[in-house]
Amino acid sequence: MNKFLINELKLLKDNNYYGSKKQIEREKFIYNISFKDFGLELKYNESIEEFYNRYLKLSLIYNI
């Protein structure tokens, strides 16, 4: 999952990818996994990048 998120963070820098159907589908998938793994939800006014980085930090702490 970490490699998937790192790749997703790289893809988000591309304006053509951000907001695309593929990006939205992957975002929903990541939300589902992050809630299942850590009970994480997107905070008010938190960017997608911040949310993904928060997940990565927790996964490193818990070795997931």
mmCIF file of the N, C-alpha and C atoms, coordinates in Angstrom:
data_MODEL
# 
_entry.id   MODEL 
# 
loop_
_atom_site.group_PDB 
_atom_site.id 
_atom_site.type_symbol 
_atom_site.label_atom_id 
_atom_site.label_alt_id 
_atom_site.label_comp_id 
_atom_site.label_asym_id 
_atom_site.label_entity_id 
_atom_site.label_seq_id 
_atom_site.pdbx_PDB_ins_code 
_atom_site.Cartn_x 
_atom_site.Cartn_y 
_atom_site.Cartn_z 
_atom_site.occupancy 
_atom_site.B_iso_or_equiv 
_atom_site.pdbx_formal_charge 
_atom_site.auth_seq_id 
_atom_site.auth_comp_id 
_atom_site.auth_asym_id 
_atom_site.auth_atom_id 
_atom_site.pdbx_PDB_model_num 
ATOM 1   N N  . MET A 1 1  ? 0.823   -1.193 0.000   1.00 0.00 ? 1  MET A N  1 
ATOM 2   C CA . MET A 1 1  ? 0.000   0.000  0.000   1.00 0.00 ? 1  MET A CA 1 
ATOM 3   C C  . MET A 1 1  ? 0.871   1.263  0.000   1.00 0.00 ? 1  MET A C  1 
ATOM 4   N N  . ASN A 1 2  ? 1.998   1.210  0.703   1.00 0.00 ? 2  ASN A N  1 
ATOM 5   C CA . ASN A 1 2  ? 2.861   2.392  0.763   1.00 0.00 ? 2  ASN A CA 1 
ATOM 6   C C  . ASN A 1 2  ? 3.381   2.776  -0.616  1.00 0.00 ? 2  ASN A C  1 
ATOM 7   N N  . LYS A 1 3  ? 3.804   1.787  -1.398  1.00 0.00 ? 3  LYS A N  1 
ATOM 8   C CA . LYS A 1 3  ? 4.295   2.071  -2.751  1.00 0.00 ? 3  LYS A CA 1 
ATOM 9   C C  . LYS A 1 3  ? 3.177   2.666  -3.611  1.00 0.00 ? 3  LYS A C  1 
ATOM 10  N N  . PHE A 1 4  ? 1.978   2.144  -3.424  1.00 0.00 ? 4  PHE A N  1 
ATOM 11  C CA . PHE A 1 4  ? 0.816   2.639  -4.150  1.00 0.00 ? 4  PHE A CA 1 
ATOM 12  C C  . PHE A 1 4  ? 0.581   4.116  -3.817  1.00 0.00 ? 4  PHE A C  1 
ATOM 13  N N  . LEU A 1 5  ? 0.657   4.466  -2.524  1.00 0.00 ? 5  LEU A N  1 
ATOM 14  C CA . LEU A 1 5  ? 0.448   5.848  -2.106  1.00 0.00 ? 5  LEU A CA 1 
ATOM 15  C C  . LEU A 1 5  ? 1.564   6.771  -2.602  1.00 0.00 ? 5  LEU A C  1 
ATOM 16  N N  . ILE A 1 6  ? 2.783   6.311  -2.552  1.00 0.00 ? 6  ILE A N  1 
ATOM 17  C CA . ILE A 1 6  ? 3.905   7.119  -3.037  1.00 0.00 ? 6  ILE A CA 1 
ATOM 18  C C  . ILE A 1 6  ? 3.739   7.402  -4.528  1.00 0.00 ? 6  ILE A C  1 
ATOM 19  N N  . ASN A 1 7  ? 3.340   6.390  -5.276  1.00 0.00 ? 7  ASN A N  1 
ATOM 20  C CA . ASN A 1 7  ? 3.077   6.575  -6.705  1.00 0.00 ? 7  ASN A CA 1 
ATOM 21  C C  . ASN A 1 7  ? 1.921   7.545  -6.915  1.00 0.00 ? 7  ASN A C  1 
ATOM 22  N N  . GLU A 1 8  ? 0.894   7.424  -6.112  1.00 0.00 ? 8  GLU A N  1 
ATOM 23  C CA . GLU A 1 8  ? -0.270  8.304  -6.227  1.00 0.00 ? 8  GLU A CA 1 
ATOM 24  C C  . GLU A 1 8  ? 0.123   9.759  -5.947  1.00 0.00 ? 8  GLU A C  1 
ATOM 25  N N  . LEU A 1 9  ? 0.968   9.980  -4.965  1.00 0.00 ? 9  LEU A N  1 
ATOM 26  C CA . LEU A 1 9  ? 1.439   11.334 -4.668  1.00 0.00 ? 9  LEU A CA 1 
ATOM 27  C C  . LEU A 1 9  ? 2.198   11.925 -5.856  1.00 0.00 ? 9  LEU A C  1 
ATOM 28  N N  . LYS A 1 10 ? 2.970   11.109 -6.538  1.00 0.00 ? 10 LYS A N  1 
ATOM 29  C CA . LYS A 1 10 ? 3.690   11.576 -7.729  1.00 0.00 ? 10 LYS A CA 1 
ATOM 30  C C  . LYS A 1 10 ? 2.702   11.928 -8.843  1.00 0.00 ? 10 LYS A C  1 
ATOM 31  N N  . LEU A 1 11 ? 1.698   11.072 -9.025  1.00 0.00 ? 11 LEU A N  1 
ATOM 32  C CA . LEU A 1 11 ? 0.714   11.310 -10.080 1.00 0.00 ? 11 LEU A CA 1 
ATOM 33  C C  . LEU A 1 11 ? -0.115  12.565 -9.826  1.00 0.00 ? 11 LEU A C  1 
ATOM 34  N N  . LEU A 1 12 ? -0.360  12.893 -8.564  1.00 0.00 ? 12 LEU A N  1 
ATOM 35  C CA . LEU A 1 12 ? -1.182  14.055 -8.238  1.00 0.00 ? 12 LEU A CA 1 
ATOM 36  C C  . LEU A 1 12 ? -0.543  15.373 -8.668  1.00 0.00 ? 12 LEU A C  1 
ATOM 37  N N  . LYS A 1 13 ? 0.739   15.368 -8.917  1.00 0.00 ? 13 LYS A N  1 
ATOM 38  C CA . LYS A 1 13 ? 1.425   16.578 -9.385  1.00 0.00 ? 13 LYS A CA 1 
ATOM 39  C C  . LYS A 1 13 ? 1.079   16.901 -10.832 1.00 0.00 ? 13 LYS A C  1 
ATOM 40  N N  . ASP A 1 14 ? 0.533   15.922 -11.544 1.00 0.00 ? 14 ASP A N  1 
ATOM 41  C CA . ASP A 1 14 ? 0.125   16.105 -12.939 1.00 0.00 ? 14 ASP A CA 1 
ATOM 42  C C  . ASP A 1 14 ? -1.302  16.655 -12.967 1.00 0.00 ? 14 ASP A C  1 
ATOM 43  N N  . ASN A 1 15 ? -1.466  17.872 -13.496 1.00 0.00 ? 15 ASN A N  1 
ATOM 44  C CA . ASN A 1 15 ? -2.791  18.503 -13.535 1.00 0.00 ? 15 ASN A CA 1 
ATOM 45  C C  . ASN A 1 15 ? -3.801  17.713 -14.357 1.00 0.00 ? 15 ASN A C  1 
ATOM 46  N N  . ASN A 1 16 ? -3.333  16.942 -15.327 1.00 0.00 ? 16 ASN A N  1 
ATOM 47  C CA . ASN A 1 16 ? -4.249  16.133 -16.134 1.00 0.00 ? 16 ASN A CA 1 
ATOM 48  C C  . ASN A 1 16 ? -4.757  14.922 -15.363 1.00 0.00 ? 16 ASN A C  1 
ATOM 49  N N  . TYR A 1 17 ? -4.021  14.481 -14.375 1.00 0.00 ? 17 TYR A N  1 
ATOM 50  C CA . TYR A 1 17 ? -4.427  13.318 -13.584 1.00 0.00 ? 17 TYR A CA 1 
ATOM 51  C C  . TYR A 1 17 ? -5.361  13.732 -12.441 1.00 0.00 ? 17 TYR A C  1 
ATOM 52  N N  . TYR A 1 18 ? -5.031  14.843 -11.798 1.00 0.00 ? 18 TYR A N  1 
ATOM 53  C CA . TYR A 1 18 ? -5.799  15.316 -10.642 1.00 0.00 ? 18 TYR A CA 1 
ATOM 54  C C  . TYR A 1 18 ? -7.247  15.593 -11.058 1.00 0.00 ? 18 TYR A C  1 
ATOM 55  N N  . GLY A 1 19 ? -8.188  14.906 -10.423 1.00 0.00 ? 19 GLY A N  1 
ATOM 56  C CA . GLY A 1 19 ? -9.605  15.068 -10.741 1.00 0.00 ? 19 GLY A CA 1 
ATOM 57  C C  . GLY A 1 19 ? -10.111 14.145 -11.823 1.00 0.00 ? 19 GLY A C  1 
ATOM 58  N N  . SER A 1 20 ? -9.233  13.323 -12.385 1.00 0.00 ? 20 SER A N  1 
ATOM 59  C CA . SER A 1 20 ? -9.659  12.385 -13.424 1.00 0.00 ? 20 SER A CA 1 
ATOM 60  C C  . SER A 1 20 ? -10.461 11.243 -12.790 1.00 0.00 ? 20 SER A C  1 
ATOM 61  N N  . LYS A 1 21 ? -11.158 10.519 -13.632 1.00 0.00 ? 21 LYS A N  1 
ATOM 62  C CA . LYS A 1 21 ? -11.962 9.392  -13.147 1.00 0.00 ? 21 LYS A CA 1 
ATOM 63  C C  . LYS A 1 21 ? -11.072 8.371  -12.431 1.00 0.00 ? 21 LYS A C  1 
ATOM 64  N N  . LYS A 1 22 ? -9.910  8.093  -12.994 1.00 0.00 ? 22 LYS A N  1 
ATOM 65  C CA . LYS A 1 22 ? -8.972  7.127  -12.397 1.00 0.00 ? 22 LYS A CA 1 
ATOM 66  C C  . LYS A 1 22 ? -8.510  7.617  -11.019 1.00 0.00 ? 22 LYS A C  1 
ATOM 67  N N  . GLN A 1 23 ? -8.201  8.905  -10.908 1.00 0.00 ? 23 GLN A N  1 
ATOM 68  C CA . GLN A 1 23 ? -7.735  9.455  -9.635  1.00 0.00 ? 23 GLN A CA 1 
ATOM 69  C C  . GLN A 1 23 ? -8.832  9.377  -8.585  1.00 0.00 ? 23 GLN A C  1 
ATOM 70  N N  . ILE A 1 24 ? -10.049 9.683  -8.953  1.00 0.00 ? 24 ILE A N  1 
ATOM 71  C CA . ILE A 1 24 ? -11.169 9.653  -8.005  1.00 0.00 ? 24 ILE A CA 1 
ATOM 72  C C  . ILE A 1 24 ? -11.434 8.227  -7.529  1.00 0.00 ? 24 ILE A C  1 
ATOM 73  N N  . GLU A 1 25 ? -11.364 7.251  -8.445  1.00 0.00 ? 25 GLU A N  1 
ATOM 74  C CA . GLU A 1 25 ? -11.557 5.845  -8.063  1.00 0.00 ? 25 GLU A CA 1 
ATOM 75  C C  . GLU A 1 25 ? -10.469 5.389  -7.094  1.00 0.00 ? 25 GLU A C  1 
ATOM 76  N N  . ARG A 1 26 ? -9.226  5.763  -7.371  1.00 0.00 ? 26 ARG A N  1 
ATOM 77  C CA . ARG A 1 26 ? -8.121  5.387  -6.485  1.00 0.00 ? 26 ARG A CA 1 
ATOM 78  C C  . ARG A 1 26 ? -8.251  6.069  -5.129  1.00 0.00 ? 26 ARG A C  1 
ATOM 79  N N  . GLU A 1 27 ? -8.703  7.317  -5.134  1.00 0.00 ? 27 GLU A N  1 
ATOM 80  C CA . GLU A 1 27 ? -8.892  8.055  -3.887  1.00 0.00 ? 27 GLU A CA 1 
ATOM 81  C C  . GLU A 1 27 ? -9.920  7.349  -2.998  1.00 0.00 ? 27 GLU A C  1 
ATOM 82  N N  . LYS A 1 28 ? -11.024 6.911  -3.579  1.00 0.00 ? 28 LYS A N  1 
ATOM 83  C CA . LYS A 1 28 ? -12.047 6.181  -2.818  1.00 0.00 ? 28 LYS A CA 1 
ATOM 84  C C  . LYS A 1 28 ? -11.472 4.884  -2.253  1.00 0.00 ? 28 LYS A C  1 
ATOM 85  N N  . PHE A 1 29 ? -10.682 4.178  -3.059  1.00 0.00 ? 29 PHE A N  1 
ATOM 86  C CA . PHE A 1 29 ? -10.046 2.942  -2.609  1.00 0.00 ? 29 PHE A CA 1 
ATOM 87  C C  . PHE A 1 29 ? -9.133  3.220  -1.412  1.00 0.00 ? 29 PHE A C  1 
ATOM 88  N N  . ILE A 1 30 ? -8.324  4.269  -1.507  1.00 0.00 ? 30 ILE A N  1 
ATOM 89  C CA . ILE A 1 30 ? -7.395  4.609  -0.426  1.00 0.00 ? 30 ILE A CA 1 
ATOM 90  C C  . ILE A 1 30 ? -8.159  4.996  0.833   1.00 0.00 ? 30 ILE A C  1 
ATOM 91  N N  . TYR A 1 31 ? -9.241  5.756  0.700   1.00 0.00 ? 31 TYR A N  1 
ATOM 92  C CA . TYR A 1 31 ? -10.054 6.112  1.871   1.00 0.00 ? 31 TYR A CA 1 
ATOM 93  C C  . TYR A 1 31 ? -10.572 4.861  2.572   1.00 0.00 ? 31 TYR A C  1 
ATOM 94  N N  . ASN A 1 32 ? -11.062 3.909  1.789   1.00 0.00 ? 32 ASN A N  1 
ATOM 95  C CA . ASN A 1 32 ? -11.591 2.673  2.383   1.00 0.00 ? 32 ASN A CA 1 
ATOM 96  C C  . ASN A 1 32 ? -10.517 1.894  3.128   1.00 0.00 ? 32 ASN A C  1 
ATOM 97  N N  . ILE A 1 33 ? -9.347  1.767  2.532   1.00 0.00 ? 33 ILE A N  1 
ATOM 98  C CA . ILE A 1 33 ? -8.241  1.044  3.160   1.00 0.00 ? 33 ILE A CA 1 
ATOM 99  C C  . ILE A 1 33 ? -7.756  1.772  4.404   1.00 0.00 ? 33 ILE A C  1 
ATOM 100 N N  . SER A 1 34 ? -7.615  3.090  4.314   1.00 0.00 ? 34 SER A N  1 
ATOM 101 C CA . SER A 1 34 ? -7.092  3.857  5.447   1.00 0.00 ? 34 SER A CA 1 
ATOM 102 C C  . SER A 1 34 ? -8.050  3.810  6.629   1.00 0.00 ? 34 SER A C  1 
ATOM 103 N N  . PHE A 1 35 ? -9.350  3.803  6.380   1.00 0.00 ? 35 PHE A N  1 
ATOM 104 C CA . PHE A 1 35 ? -10.304 3.701  7.480   1.00 0.00 ? 35 PHE A CA 1 
ATOM 105 C C  . PHE A 1 35 ? -10.235 2.314  8.098   1.00 0.00 ? 35 PHE A C  1 
ATOM 106 N N  . LYS A 1 36 ? -10.120 1.294  7.238   1.00 0.00 ? 36 LYS A N  1 
ATOM 107 C CA . LYS A 1 36 ? -10.036 -0.083 7.721   1.00 0.00 ? 36 LYS A CA 1 
ATOM 108 C C  . LYS A 1 36 ? -8.764  -0.306 8.542   1.00 0.00 ? 36 LYS A C  1 
ATOM 109 N N  . ASP A 1 37 ? -7.636  0.204  8.065   1.00 0.00 ? 37 ASP A N  1 
ATOM 110 C CA . ASP A 1 37 ? -6.353  -0.019 8.736   1.00 0.00 ? 37 ASP A CA 1 
ATOM 111 C C  . ASP A 1 37 ? -6.192  0.803  10.014  1.00 0.00 ? 37 ASP A C  1 
ATOM 112 N N  . PHE A 1 38 ? -6.552  2.085  9.951   1.00 0.00 ? 38 PHE A N  1 
ATOM 113 C CA . PHE A 1 38 ? -6.254  2.992  11.063  1.00 0.00 ? 38 PHE A CA 1 
ATOM 114 C C  . PHE A 1 38 ? -7.454  3.777  11.578  1.00 0.00 ? 38 PHE A C  1 
ATOM 115 N N  . GLY A 1 39 ? -8.611  3.640  10.964  1.00 0.00 ? 39 GLY A N  1 
ATOM 116 C CA . GLY A 1 39 ? -9.750  4.454  11.347  1.00 0.00 ? 39 GLY A CA 1 
ATOM 117 C C  . GLY A 1 39 ? -9.578  5.903  10.916  1.00 0.00 ? 39 GLY A C  1 
ATOM 118 N N  . LEU A 1 40 ? -8.753  6.127  9.892   1.00 0.00 ? 40 LEU A N  1 
ATOM 119 C CA . LEU A 1 40 ? -8.473  7.489  9.419   1.00 0.00 ? 40 LEU A CA 1 
ATOM 120 C C  . LEU A 1 40 ? -9.590  8.003  8.532   1.00 0.00 ? 40 LEU A C  1 
ATOM 121 N N  . GLU A 1 41 ? -9.887  9.264  8.730   1.00 0.00 ? 41 GLU A N  1 
ATOM 122 C CA . GLU A 1 41 ? -10.796 9.969  7.849   1.00 0.00 ? 41 GLU A CA 1 
ATOM 123 C C  . GLU A 1 41 ? -10.143 11.286 7.459   1.00 0.00 ? 41 GLU A C  1 
ATOM 124 N N  . LEU A 1 42 ? -10.559 11.806 6.326   1.00 0.00 ? 42 LEU A N  1 
ATOM 125 C CA . LEU A 1 42 ? -10.039 13.075 5.866   1.00 0.00 ? 42 LEU A CA 1 
ATOM 126 C C  . LEU A 1 42 ? -10.501 14.182 6.814   1.00 0.00 ? 42 LEU A C  1 
ATOM 127 N N  . LYS A 1 43 ? -9.569  14.982 7.302   1.00 0.00 ? 43 LYS A N  1 
ATOM 128 C CA . LYS A 1 43 ? -9.900  16.082 8.202   1.00 0.00 ? 43 LYS A CA 1 
ATOM 129 C C  . LYS A 1 43 ? -10.462 17.252 7.398   1.00 0.00 ? 43 LYS A C  1 
ATOM 130 N N  . TYR A 1 44 ? -11.198 18.116 8.077   1.00 0.00 ? 44 TYR A N  1 
ATOM 131 C CA . TYR A 1 44 ? -11.738 19.313 7.450   1.00 0.00 ? 44 TYR A CA 1 
ATOM 132 C C  . TYR A 1 44 ? -10.575 20.156 6.922   1.00 0.00 ? 44 TYR A C  1 
ATOM 133 N N  . ASN A 1 45 ? -10.657 20.567 5.682   1.00 0.00 ? 45 ASN A N  1 
ATOM 134 C CA . ASN A 1 45 ? -9.643  21.389 5.005   1.00 0.00 ? 45 ASN A CA 1 
ATOM 135 C C  . ASN A 1 45 ? -8.290  20.685 4.830   1.00 0.00 ? 45 ASN A C  1 
ATOM 136 N N  . GLU A 1 46 ? -8.247  19.371 4.941   1.00 0.00 ? 46 GLU A N  1 
ATOM 137 C CA . GLU A 1 46 ? -7.007  18.630 4.715   1.00 0.00 ? 46 GLU A CA 1 
ATOM 138 C C  . GLU A 1 46 ? -6.922  18.261 3.234   1.00 0.00 ? 46 GLU A C  1 
ATOM 139 N N  . SER A 1 47 ? -5.771  18.507 2.641   1.00 0.00 ? 47 SER A N  1 
ATOM 140 C CA . SER A 1 47 ? -5.597  18.152 1.233   1.00 0.00 ? 47 SER A CA 1 
ATOM 141 C C  . SER A 1 47 ? -5.408  16.641 1.104   1.00 0.00 ? 47 SER A C  1 
ATOM 142 N N  . ILE A 1 48 ? -5.596  16.159 -0.104  1.00 0.00 ? 48 ILE A N  1 
ATOM 143 C CA . ILE A 1 48 ? -5.400  14.735 -0.372  1.00 0.00 ? 48 ILE A CA 1 
ATOM 144 C C  . ILE A 1 48 ? -3.955  14.349 -0.072  1.00 0.00 ? 48 ILE A C  1 
ATOM 145 N N  . GLU A 1 49 ? -3.033  15.213 -0.467  1.00 0.00 ? 49 GLU A N  1 
ATOM 146 C CA . GLU A 1 49 ? -1.617  14.943 -0.234  1.00 0.00 ? 49 GLU A CA 1 
ATOM 147 C C  . GLU A 1 49 ? -1.309  14.839 1.269   1.00 0.00 ? 49 GLU A C  1 
ATOM 148 N N  . GLU A 1 50 ? -1.882  15.725 2.061   1.00 0.00 ? 50 GLU A N  1 
ATOM 149 C CA . GLU A 1 50 ? -1.672  15.679 3.515   1.00 0.00 ? 50 GLU A CA 1 
ATOM 150 C C  . GLU A 1 50 ? -2.238  14.386 4.106   1.00 0.00 ? 50 GLU A C  1 
ATOM 151 N N  . PHE A 1 51 ? -3.400  14.003 3.622   1.00 0.00 ? 51 PHE A N  1 
ATOM 152 C CA . PHE A 1 51 ? -4.035  12.773 4.098   1.00 0.00 ? 51 PHE A CA 1 
ATOM 153 C C  . PHE A 1 51 ? -3.181  11.551 3.764   1.00 0.00 ? 51 PHE A C  1 
ATOM 154 N N  . TYR A 1 52 ? -2.696  11.477 2.534   1.00 0.00 ? 52 TYR A N  1 
ATOM 155 C CA . TYR A 1 52 ? -1.862  10.352 2.124   1.00 0.00 ? 52 TYR A CA 1 
ATOM 156 C C  . TYR A 1 52 ? -0.575  10.303 2.937   1.00 0.00 ? 52 TYR A C  1 
ATOM 157 N N  . ASN A 1 53 ? 0.030   11.452 3.168   1.00 0.00 ? 53 ASN A N  1 
ATOM 158 C CA . ASN A 1 53 ? 1.256   11.497 3.969   1.00 0.00 ? 53 ASN A CA 1 
ATOM 159 C C  . ASN A 1 53 ? 1.001   11.083 5.415   1.00 0.00 ? 53 ASN A C  1 
ATOM 160 N N  . ARG A 1 54 ? -0.144  11.452 5.947   1.00 0.00 ? 54 ARG A N  1 
ATOM 161 C CA . ARG A 1 54 ? -0.502  11.041 7.316   1.00 0.00 ? 54 ARG A CA 1 
ATOM 162 C C  . ARG A 1 54 ? -0.639  9.517  7.383   1.00 0.00 ? 54 ARG A C  1 
ATOM 163 N N  . TYR A 1 55 ? -1.254  8.924  6.372   1.00 0.00 ? 55 TYR A N  1 
ATOM 164 C CA . TYR A 1 55 ? -1.362  7.464  6.322   1.00 0.00 ? 55 TYR A CA 1 
ATOM 165 C C  . TYR A 1 55 ? 0.017   6.829  6.254   1.00 0.00 ? 55 TYR A C  1 
ATOM 166 N N  . LEU A 1 56 ? 0.886   7.368  5.404   1.00 0.00 ? 56 LEU A N  1 
ATOM 167 C CA . LEU A 1 56 ? 2.239   6.809  5.263   1.00 0.00 ? 56 LEU A CA 1 
ATOM 168 C C  . LEU A 1 56 ? 3.000   6.860  6.583   1.00 0.00 ? 56 LEU A C  1 
ATOM 169 N N  . LYS A 1 57 ? 2.884   7.951  7.307   1.00 0.00 ? 57 LYS A N  1 
ATOM 170 C CA . LYS A 1 57 ? 3.562   8.064  8.602   1.00 0.00 ? 57 LYS A CA 1 
ATOM 171 C C  . LYS A 1 57 ? 3.058   7.008  9.581   1.00 0.00 ? 57 LYS A C  1 
ATOM 172 N N  . LEU A 1 58 ? 1.747   6.832  9.645   1.00 0.00 ? 58 LEU A N  1 
ATOM 173 C CA . LEU A 1 58 ? 1.190   5.818  10.546  1.00 0.00 ? 58 LEU A CA 1 
ATOM 174 C C  . LEU A 1 58 ? 1.595   4.411  10.126  1.00 0.00 ? 58 LEU A C  1 
ATOM 175 N N  . SER A 1 59 ? 1.621   4.159  8.831   1.00 0.00 ? 59 SER A N  1 
ATOM 176 C CA . SER A 1 59 ? 1.990   2.811  8.375   1.00 0.00 ? 59 SER A CA 1 
ATOM 177 C C  . SER A 1 59 ? 3.437   2.501  8.711   1.00 0.00 ? 59 SER A C  1 
ATOM 178 N N  . LEU A 1 60 ? 4.303   3.509  8.694   1.00 0.00 ? 60 LEU A N  1 
ATOM 179 C CA . LEU A 1 60 ? 5.698   3.279  9.086   1.00 0.00 ? 60 LEU A CA 1 
ATOM 180 C C  . LEU A 1 60 ? 5.817   3.004  10.592  1.00 0.00 ? 60 LEU A C  1 
ATOM 181 N N  . ILE A 1 61 ? 5.030   3.685  11.377  1.00 0.00 ? 61 ILE A N  1 
ATOM 182 C CA . ILE A 1 61 ? 5.058   3.485  12.834  1.00 0.00 ? 61 ILE A CA 1 
ATOM 183 C C  . ILE A 1 61 ? 4.575   2.072  13.178  1.00 0.00 ? 61 ILE A C  1 
ATOM 184 N N  . TYR A 1 62 ? 3.504   1.624  12.514  1.00 0.00 ? 62 TYR A N  1 
ATOM 185 C CA . TYR A 1 62 ? 2.901   0.330  12.826  1.00 0.00 ? 62 TYR A CA 1 
ATOM 186 C C  . TYR A 1 62 ? 3.342   -0.792 11.887  1.00 0.00 ? 62 TYR A C  1 
ATOM 187 N N  . ASN A 1 63 ? 4.261   -0.499 10.988  1.00 0.00 ? 63 ASN A N  1 
ATOM 188 C CA . ASN A 1 63 ? 4.790   -1.479 10.035  1.00 0.00 ? 63 ASN A CA 1 
ATOM 189 C C  . ASN A 1 63 ? 3.722   -2.182 9.228   1.00 0.00 ? 63 ASN A C  1 
ATOM 190 N N  . ILE A 1 64 ? 2.820   -1.424 8.680   1.00 0.00 ? 64 ILE A N  1 
ATOM 191 C CA . ILE A 1 64 ? 1.768   -1.996 7.832   1.00 0.00 ? 64 ILE A CA 1 
ATOM 192 C C  . ILE A 1 64 ? 2.127   -1.785 6.385   1.00 0.00 ? 64 ILE A C  1 
# 
